Amino acid sequence: MPSRVVIVGGGLSGLSLAFRLRERQPNVQVTILEKQSAPGGNIATLDRDGFRVECGPNGIFDAKPSTLQLCRDVGLGDRLIAASEAARKNRYLLLDGKLRALPGSLASFIISPVLSWRGKLSLLTEKYRRRPADAPADESVAAFARRRAGKEVAAVLADAVVTGIHAGDPELLSVNAAFPRLIQFEREYGSVMRGFTAAARRRRKDAEARGEKSQPPRLWSFREGLQVLVDALRDRLGGSIVTGVGVRRVERAGAGWLVRGDGRDAWPADALVLTARAPEQAAMVAEFDPALAEEMRSIPYNRIAVVAVGYREADVPRRFDGFGYIAPQSARRDVLGVQWCSSIFPERAPPGMVLWRALCGGWNRGDVVDWPDHCLVEAVRNELRLAMGVTAAPTFVQVVRWPAAIPQYVLGHLDRVRRIEERVAAHPGLFVGGNAYHGVALNDCTERAVILAQRVAEWASASGVA
């Protein structure tokens, strides 16, 4: 009898896991349970009035290959489109009420107003600082940045990076968990800047070995939006996805598992994989392992509202060509940043129009997410008036709220994940995944899906249920 695998959570983690598992074991019986009415998790593309709005992630970053490879493997390789060159080159910070271009070269860095001369000197001399022997085993992003490059770099650049990726607080996030590559660079090269230089050199050599020209990392999507990937996975997985199902609890059933829904429905499983948000996983396992549930429940999430606005080009004082801008969270502004969507990808707005996405809330301003729509829109309009000089009213508005948007890898996260995985290992046939543990980006989800698929397949073979 083929093994029965139940995956709880139909976001990208669960969908890509099911696809990779089917690749390894074509006869495996996979069931994906998703509480929402459609799969995809935070990935959803809304088409309305000629505007195409990404409700969650805005694209696929190719610094890691796993998600683009997944796209190719489901037959979407020829439909991928790269973000505009302007989106790669032109990125901004909102500092003291003015947009400041992020420098893209040493020459532009020297004349950039983003940092003072003291801040620039501190960053340029980072490669000469040694890691102290008493450096803490776990360090916040802000503390790491201050130690490596000084207070100003931490307050401006590190804050901006954390805001753009995690919408979190750099004083609370663990650099080891949120940005492990920085720790790796420091340990291997003695310097973050030396590490980035070595990584760029390695990319160039790899590209030359393939007979290609080395390109900086870029953002990718589809003309119809990221929903294309979700739909392709759904189609490939056929009737394996069951939507509108809330899982109440999971329990042991002989050598396997039983997944109980909110009603009378139940699903037996030889192997069970939880890829939903950590608090939801905690509720499922609370009865048979309270300590595991408590660890899972301790992973916090921030709250984000996406406010998409469309304008007539005639109402915009100048052309905003690039990716957009970030407002460092230290300013405690209502808006975390604005993405210039119709500049990043084509066909996001009708002819003669532009589409932008403002991100509101985050770790330090979660209260903003509870504001009524008209208050959120007014806050965004005030921000656009200050930063971009736009005074007209938008002709298109779409508000999307994410009450549990991005897991926050606060100090102690790696130890917590280790304890969770130790307890999970004590329950044969139980696995956990999703973006709560080993990375919040799309690439992290698809990369972990490959690893989990191998583990589940190996466990099934070893236990004789494959």
ROVEXMI-51033 format. One record per residue (C-alpha): x, y, z; residue number from 1; residue in one letter. Coordinates in steps of 0.25 Angstrom, whole numbers, plus 5000, padded with zeros to 4 digits. Layout:
<rolums>
[rolum [X Y Z] NUM A] ...
</rolums>
This chain:
<rolums>
[rolum [5000 5000 5000] 1 M] [rolum [5006 5014 4996] 2 P] [rolum [5009 5023 5008] 3 S] [rolum [4999 5033 5012] 4 R] [rolum [5005 5047 5014] 5 V] [rolum [4996 5059 5020] 6 V] [rolum [5002 5073 5019] 7 I] [rolum [4995 5083 5027] 8 V] [rolum [4996 5097 5021] 9 G] [rolum [4994 5100 5006] 10 G] [rolum [5004 5112 5005] 11 G] [rolum [5016 5111 4996] 12 L] [rolum [5024 5102 5006] 13 S] [rolum [5013 5092 5006] 14 G] [rolum [5010 5092 4991] 15 L] [rolum [5025 5091 4987] 16 S] [rolum [5027 5080 4997] 17 L] [rolum [5016 5072 4991] 18 A] [rolum [5021 5074 4977] 19 F] [rolum [5035 5070 4981] 20 R] [rolum [5030 5058 4989] 21 L] [rolum [5022 5053 4977] 22 R] [rolum [5035 5055 4968] 23 E] [rolum [5042 5045 4978] 24 R] [rolum [5031 5036 4980] 25 Q] [rolum [5020 5037 4969] 26 P] [rolum [5011 5027 4976] 27 N] [rolum [5010 5034 4989] 28 V] [rolum [4996 5038 4994] 29 Q] [rolum [4998 5053 4997] 30 V] [rolum [4987 5061 5003] 31 T] [rolum [4988 5076 5006] 32 I] [rolum [4979 5082 5016] 33 L] [rolum [4977 5097 5015] 34 E] [rolum [4968 5106 5024] 35 K] [rolum [4966 5117 5013] 36 Q] [rolum [4957 5116 5001] 37 S] [rolum [4969 5115 4992] 38 A] [rolum [4983 5110 4993] 39 P] [rolum [4995 5119 4992] 40 G] [rolum [4996 5125 5006] 41 G] [rolum [5002 5140 5005] 42 N] [rolum [5003 5138 4990] 43 I] [rolum [4991 5144 4983] 44 A] [rolum [4990 5153 4971] 45 T] [rolum [4978 5162 4969] 46 L] [rolum [4973 5167 4956] 47 D] [rolum [4963 5179 4957] 48 R] [rolum [4960 5191 4948] 49 D] [rolum [4972 5188 4939] 50 G] [rolum [4982 5188 4951] 51 F] [rolum [4989 5175 4955] 52 R] [rolum [4993 5175 4970] 53 V] [rolum [5001 5166 4978] 54 E] [rolum [4995 5164 4991] 55 C] [rolum [5007 5158 4997] 56 G] [rolum [5021 5155 4992] 57 P] [rolum [5025 5164 4980] 58 N] [rolum [5034 5155 4972] 59 G] [rolum [5045 5144 4973] 60 I] [rolum [5059 5148 4976] 61 F] [rolum [5069 5139 4969] 62 D] [rolum [5080 5140 4979] 63 A] [rolum [5076 5126 4982] 64 K] [rolum [5072 5117 4970] 65 P] [rolum [5061 5108 4977] 66 S] [rolum [5049 5116 4974] 67 T] [rolum [5052 5119 4959] 68 L] [rolum [5056 5104 4958] 69 Q] [rolum [5042 5100 4963] 70 L] [rolum [5036 5109 4953] 71 C] [rolum [5044 5102 4942] 72 R] [rolum [5040 5089 4947] 73 D] [rolum [5025 5092 4947] 74 V] [rolum [5026 5096 4933] 75 G] [rolum [5027 5111 4935] 76 L] [rolum [5041 5114 4931] 77 G] [rolum [5037 5121 4918] 78 D] [rolum [5027 5130 4925] 79 R] [rolum [5037 5137 4935] 80 L] [rolum [5040 5151 4933] 81 I] [rolum [5051 5159 4940] 82 A] [rolum [5049 5172 4947] 83 A] [rolum [5053 5185 4940] 84 S] [rolum [5067 5189 4940] 85 E] [rolum [5063 5202 4947] 86 A] [rolum [5057 5194 4958] 87 A] [rolum [5070 5187 4961] 88 R] [rolum [5078 5200 4960] 89 K] [rolum [5069 5210 4966] 90 N] [rolum [5065 5208 4981] 91 R] [rolum [5063 5219 4991] 92 Y] [rolum [5062 5222 5006] 93 L] [rolum [5053 5233 5012] 94 L] [rolum [5062 5240 5021] 95 L] [rolum [5058 5254 5028] 96 D] [rolum [5046 5254 5019] 97 G] [rolum [5054 5253 5006] 98 K] [rolum [5057 5242 4996] 99 L] [rolum [5071 5238 4996] 100 R] [rolum [5077 5229 4985] 101 A] [rolum [5084 5216 4991] 102 L] [rolum [5098 5217 4984] 103 P] [rolum [5101 5206 4974] 104 G] [rolum [5116 5208 4973] 105 S] [rolum [5128 5213 4981] 106 L] [rolum [5128 5226 4974] 107 A] [rolum [5113 5229 4977] 108 S] [rolum [5115 5224 4991] 109 F] [rolum [5126 5235 4993] 110 I] [rolum [5116 5246 4989] 111 I] [rolum [5103 5240 4994] 112 S] [rolum [5096 5248 5006] 113 P] [rolum [5091 5234 5012] 114 V] [rolum [5102 5234 5022] 115 L] [rolum [5111 5245 5028] 116 S] [rolum [5126 5245 5025] 117 W] [rolum [5128 5239 5038] 118 R] [rolum [5118 5228 5035] 119 G] [rolum [5124 5225 5021] 120 K] [rolum [5138 5224 5028] 121 L] [rolum [5133 5214 5038] 122 S] [rolum [5127 5205 5027] 123 L] [rolum [5139 5206 5018] 124 L] [rolum [5148 5202 5030] 125 T] [rolum [5139 5190 5034] 126 E] [rolum [5149 5180 5027] 127 K] [rolum [5160 5184 5037] 128 Y] [rolum [5152 5180 5049] 129 R] [rolum [5154 5167 5056] 130 R] [rolum [5143 5159 5062] 131 R] [rolum [5145 5160 5077] 132 P] [rolum [5148 5147 5085] 133 A] [rolum [5136 5150 5094] 134 D] [rolum [5126 5153 5083] 135 A] [rolum [5113 5148 5088] 136 P] [rolum [5108 5134 5082] 137 A] [rolum [5095 5141 5078] 138 D] [rolum [5094 5156 5074] 139 E] [rolum [5084 5165 5069] 140 S] [rolum [5085 5171 5055] 141 V] [rolum [5086 5185 5061] 142 A] [rolum [5097 5180 5071] 143 A] [rolum [5105 5173 5060] 144 F] [rolum [5104 5185 5050] 145 A] [rolum [5109 5194 5061] 146 R] [rolum [5120 5185 5064] 147 R] [rolum [5124 5183 5050] 148 R] [rolum [5122 5197 5044] 149 A] [rolum [5117 5207 5054] 150 G] [rolum [5105 5213 5060] 151 K] [rolum [5101 5221 5048] 152 E] [rolum [5101 5209 5038] 153 V] [rolum [5093 5201 5048] 154 A] [rolum [5083 5212 5050] 155 A] [rolum [5081 5215 5035] 156 V] [rolum [5085 5203 5026] 157 L] [rolum [5083 5191 5035] 158 A] [rolum [5070 5197 5039] 159 D] [rolum [5066 5199 5025] 160 A] [rolum [5070 5184 5021] 161 V] [rolum [5062 5179 5033] 162 V] [rolum [5050 5187 5030] 163 T] [rolum [5050 5183 5015] 164 G] [rolum [5051 5168 5018] 165 I] [rolum [5045 5165 5031] 166 H] [rolum [5038 5178 5035] 167 A] [rolum [5044 5175 5048] 168 G] [rolum [5052 5182 5059] 169 D] [rolum [5067 5181 5057] 170 P] [rolum [5069 5182 5072] 171 E] [rolum [5061 5169 5074] 172 L] [rolum [5064 5161 5062] 173 L] [rolum [5075 5150 5063] 174 S] [rolum [5086 5153 5052] 175 V] [rolum [5090 5138 5053] 176 N] [rolum [5076 5134 5049] 177 A] [rolum [5071 5145 5040] 178 A] [rolum [5084 5148 5033] 179 F] [rolum [5093 5135 5035] 180 P] [rolum [5101 5139 5023] 181 R] [rolum [5107 5151 5030] 182 L] [rolum [5112 5143 5041] 183 I] [rolum [5118 5133 5031] 184 Q] [rolum [5125 5144 5024] 185 F] [rolum [5131 5149 5037] 186 E] [rolum [5136 5136 5041] 187 R] [rolum [5141 5131 5028] 188 E] [rolum [5147 5145 5023] 189 Y] [rolum [5148 5153 5035] 190 G] [rolum [5139 5163 5029] 191 S] [rolum [5125 5165 5023] 192 V] [rolum [5130 5173 5012] 193 M] [rolum [5141 5164 5009] 194 R] [rolum [5131 5153 5009] 195 G] [rolum [5122 5160 4999] 196 F] [rolum [5134 5163 4990] 197 T] [rolum [5138 5148 4990] 198 A] [rolum [5123 5144 4987] 199 A] [rolum [5123 5153 4975] 200 A] [rolum [5136 5148 4970] 201 R] [rolum [5131 5134 4971] 202 R] [rolum [5118 5137 4964] 203 R] [rolum [5126 5143 4952] 204 R] [rolum [5135 5130 4952] 205 K] [rolum [5123 5121 4952] 206 D] [rolum [5116 5129 4941] 207 A] [rolum [5129 5129 4932] 208 E] [rolum [5130 5114 4934] 209 A] [rolum [5116 5113 4929] 210 R] [rolum [5120 5122 4917] 211 G] [rolum [5110 5133 4922] 212 E] [rolum [5112 5147 4926] 213 K] [rolum [5111 5149 4941] 214 S] [rolum [5098 5157 4945] 215 Q] [rolum [5095 5164 4959] 216 P] [rolum [5083 5157 4966] 217 P] [rolum [5070 5161 4960] 218 R] [rolum [5055 5160 4963] 219 L] [rolum [5046 5151 4955] 220 W] [rolum [5031 5149 4953] 221 S] [rolum [5021 5146 4942] 222 F] [rolum [5013 5156 4934] 223 R] [rolum [5000 5151 4941] 224 E] [rolum [5007 5151 4955] 225 G] [rolum [5012 5141 4965] 226 L] [rolum [4998 5134 4965] 227 Q] [rolum [5003 5127 4952] 228 V] [rolum [5012 5119 4961] 229 L] [rolum [5001 5115 4971] 230 V] [rolum [4991 5111 4960] 231 D] [rolum [5002 5103 4953] 232 A] [rolum [5005 5095 4966] 233 L] [rolum [4990 5093 4968] 234 R] [rolum [4988 5088 4954] 235 D] [rolum [5000 5078 4956] 236 R] [rolum [4995 5073 4969] 237 L] [rolum [4981 5071 4964] 238 G] [rolum [4971 5067 4975] 239 G] [rolum [4981 5066 4986] 240 S] [rolum [4977 5080 4991] 241 I] [rolum [4966 5081 5001] 242 V] [rolum [4962 5095 5004] 243 T] [rolum [4953 5102 5014] 244 G] [rolum [4958 5092 5025] 245 V] [rolum [4962 5096 5039] 246 G] [rolum [4970 5086 5046] 247 V] [rolum [4966 5085 5061] 248 R] [rolum [4977 5075 5065] 249 R] [rolum [4986 5063 5061] 250 V] [rolum [4987 5051 5069] 251 E] [rolum [4994 5037 5069] 252 R] [rolum [4987 5026 5062] 253 A] [rolum [4995 5013 5064] 254 G] [rolum [5008 5015 5056] 255 A] [rolum [5002 5027 5049] 256 G] [rolum [4994 5039 5051] 257 W] [rolum [4980 5044 5050] 258 L] [rolum [4977 5059 5046] 259 V] [rolum [4964 5064 5051] 260 R] [rolum [4957 5075 5045] 261 G] [rolum [4947 5085 5051] 262 D] [rolum [4936 5076 5047] 263 G] [rolum [4935 5061 5047] 264 R] [rolum [4945 5060 5036] 265 D] [rolum [4958 5052 5039] 266 A] [rolum [4970 5048 5030] 267 W] [rolum [4979 5037 5034] 268 P] [rolum [4994 5038 5031] 269 A] [rolum [5006 5030 5031] 270 D] [rolum [5014 5043 5031] 271 A] [rolum [5009 5057 5035] 272 L] [rolum [5016 5070 5031] 273 V] [rolum [5011 5083 5038] 274 L] [rolum [5015 5095 5029] 275 T] [rolum [5004 5105 5034] 276 A] [rolum [5008 5117 5043] 277 R] [rolum [5015 5113 5056] 278 A] [rolum [5003 5117 5065] 279 P] [rolum [4994 5109 5057] 280 E] [rolum [5004 5097 5058] 281 Q] [rolum [5004 5099 5073] 282 A] [rolum [4989 5098 5074] 283 A] [rolum [4990 5085 5066] 284 M] [rolum [5000 5078 5075] 285 V] [rolum [4996 5084 5088] 286 A] [rolum [4989 5071 5094] 287 E] [rolum [5000 5061 5091] 288 F] [rolum [5012 5070 5093] 289 D] [rolum [5010 5083 5101] 290 P] [rolum [5024 5086 5102] 291 A] [rolum [5026 5086 5087] 292 L] [rolum [5013 5094 5086] 293 A] [rolum [5019 5105 5095] 294 E] [rolum [5032 5106 5087] 295 E] [rolum [5024 5108 5074] 296 M] [rolum [5015 5118 5081] 297 R] [rolum [5027 5126 5085] 298 S] [rolum [5030 5130 5071] 299 I] [rolum [5024 5144 5069] 300 P] [rolum [5018 5149 5056] 301 Y] [rolum [5017 5164 5051] 302 N] [rolum [5005 5170 5045] 303 R] [rolum [5005 5177 5031] 304 I] [rolum [4995 5184 5023] 305 A] [rolum [4997 5185 5008] 306 V] [rolum [4991 5198 5002] 307 V] [rolum [4991 5198 4987] 308 A] [rolum [4988 5211 4980] 309 V] [rolum [4987 5215 4965] 310 G] [rolum [4989 5229 4960] 311 Y] [rolum [4988 5235 4946] 312 R] [rolum [5002 5238 4941] 313 E] [rolum [4997 5253 4939] 314 A] [rolum [4995 5254 4954] 315 D] [rolum [5009 5250 4957] 316 V] [rolum [5019 5261 4957] 317 P] [rolum [5030 5253 4951] 318 R] [rolum [5034 5239 4947] 319 R] [rolum [5038 5230 4958] 320 F] [rolum [5046 5219 4951] 321 D] [rolum [5052 5209 4960] 322 G] [rolum [5048 5199 4971] 323 F] [rolum [5043 5209 4982] 324 G] [rolum [5047 5213 4995] 325 Y] [rolum [5048 5209 5010] 326 I] [rolum [5046 5217 5022] 327 A] [rolum [5055 5212 5033] 328 P] [rolum [5046 5207 5045] 329 Q] [rolum [5054 5216 5055] 330 S] [rolum [5046 5228 5049] 331 A] [rolum [5033 5220 5054] 332 R] [rolum [5026 5225 5042] 333 R] [rolum [5012 5220 5038] 334 D] [rolum [5017 5214 5025] 335 V] [rolum [5029 5205 5024] 336 L] [rolum [5032 5207 5010] 337 G] [rolum [5026 5208 4996] 338 V] [rolum [5028 5199 4984] 339 Q] [rolum [5027 5205 4970] 340 W] [rolum [5020 5193 4964] 341 C] [rolum [5017 5198 4950] 342 S] [rolum [5032 5202 4949] 343 S] [rolum [5037 5188 4954] 344 I] [rolum [5029 5180 4945] 345 F] [rolum [5021 5183 4932] 346 P] [rolum [5006 5182 4931] 347 E] [rolum [5003 5185 4946] 348 R] [rolum [4995 5197 4942] 349 A] [rolum [4986 5201 4930] 350 P] [rolum [4992 5211 4920] 351 P] [rolum [4994 5225 4925] 352 G] [rolum [4994 5220 4940] 353 M] [rolum [5003 5216 4951] 354 V] [rolum [5002 5206 4962] 355 L] [rolum [5009 5206 4975] 356 W] [rolum [5008 5198 4988] 357 R] [rolum [5010 5204 5002] 358 A] [rolum [5014 5194 5013] 359 L] [rolum [5008 5199 5027] 360 C] [rolum [5010 5193 5041] 361 G] [rolum [5022 5184 5044] 362 G] [rolum [5027 5180 5057] 363 W] [rolum [5027 5194 5063] 364 N] [rolum [5014 5200 5057] 365 R] [rolum [5005 5188 5057] 366 G] [rolum [4994 5197 5062] 367 D] [rolum [4993 5203 5048] 368 V] [rolum [4987 5190 5042] 369 V] [rolum [4975 5192 5051] 370 D] [rolum [4972 5206 5045] 371 W] [rolum [4959 5207 5036] 372 P] [rolum [4962 5206 5021] 373 D] [rolum [4960 5221 5019] 374 H] [rolum [4970 5224 5031] 375 C] [rolum [4980 5215 5024] 376 L] [rolum [4978 5222 5011] 377 V] [rolum [4979 5236 5017] 378 E] [rolum [4993 5232 5024] 379 A] [rolum [4998 5227 5010] 380 V] [rolum [4994 5239 5003] 381 R] [rolum [5001 5248 5014] 382 N] [rolum [5013 5239 5012] 383 E] [rolum [5013 5241 4997] 384 L] [rolum [5011 5256 4998] 385 R] [rolum [5023 5257 5007] 386 L] [rolum [5032 5247 5000] 387 A] [rolum [5028 5248 4985] 388 M] [rolum [5020 5261 4984] 389 G] [rolum [5007 5254 4980] 390 V] [rolum [4995 5263 4984] 391 T] [rolum [4984 5257 4975] 392 A] [rolum [4975 5246 4980] 393 A] [rolum [4977 5232 4975] 394 P] [rolum [4967 5226 4965] 395 T] [rolum [4969 5212 4970] 396 F] [rolum [4971 5207 4984] 397 V] [rolum [4972 5193 4989] 398 Q] [rolum [4975 5189 5004] 399 V] [rolum [4980 5175 5008] 400 V] [rolum [4982 5172 5023] 401 R] [rolum [4992 5161 5028] 402 W] [rolum [4989 5160 5043] 403 P] [rolum [5000 5149 5044] 404 A] [rolum [5010 5153 5033] 405 A] [rolum [5024 5150 5035] 406 I] [rolum [5030 5141 5046] 407 P] [rolum [5041 5149 5054] 408 Q] [rolum [5054 5142 5057] 409 Y] [rolum [5056 5149 5070] 410 V] [rolum [5069 5146 5079] 411 L] [rolum [5069 5132 5083] 412 G] [rolum [5062 5127 5070] 413 H] [rolum [5072 5116 5066] 414 L] [rolum [5072 5110 5080] 415 D] [rolum [5057 5110 5080] 416 R] [rolum [5057 5103 5066] 417 V] [rolum [5067 5093 5071] 418 R] [rolum [5058 5090 5083] 419 R] [rolum [5046 5089 5074] 420 I] [rolum [5053 5079 5064] 421 E] [rolum [5058 5071 5076] 422 E] [rolum [5043 5069 5081] 423 R] [rolum [5038 5067 5067] 424 V] [rolum [5048 5056 5065] 425 A] [rolum [5043 5048 5077] 426 A] [rolum [5029 5046 5069] 427 H] [rolum [5032 5037 5057] 428 P] [rolum [5026 5041 5045] 429 G] [rolum [5024 5056 5049] 430 L] [rolum [5031 5067 5041] 431 F] [rolum [5030 5082 5042] 432 V] [rolum [5033 5093 5031] 433 G] [rolum [5028 5106 5027] 434 G] [rolum [5035 5120 5028] 435 N] [rolum [5035 5120 5043] 436 A] [rolum [5048 5113 5045] 437 Y] [rolum [5059 5114 5034] 438 H] [rolum [5056 5126 5026] 439 G] [rolum [5044 5135 5022] 440 V] [rolum [5047 5137 5007] 441 A] [rolum [5041 5129 4996] 442 L] [rolum [5054 5123 4993] 443 N] [rolum [5055 5118 5007] 444 D] [rolum [5042 5112 5006] 445 C] [rolum [5045 5104 4993] 446 T] [rolum [5059 5101 4997] 447 E] [rolum [5054 5094 5010] 448 R] [rolum [5043 5087 5003] 449 A] [rolum [5053 5079 4995] 450 V] [rolum [5060 5076 5008] 451 I] [rolum [5047 5072 5015] 452 L] [rolum [5043 5063 5003] 453 A] [rolum [5055 5055 5004] 454 Q] [rolum [5054 5053 5019] 455 R] [rolum [5039 5049 5017] 456 V] [rolum [5043 5040 5006] 457 A] [rolum [5054 5034 5014] 458 E] [rolum [5046 5032 5026] 459 W] [rolum [5035 5025 5018] 460 A] [rolum [5045 5015 5012] 461 S] [rolum [5052 5012 5025] 462 A] [rolum [5038 5010 5032] 463 S] [rolum [5033 5001 5021] 464 G] [rolum [5021 5009 5017] 465 V] [rolum [5027 5014 5004] 466 A] 
</rolums>
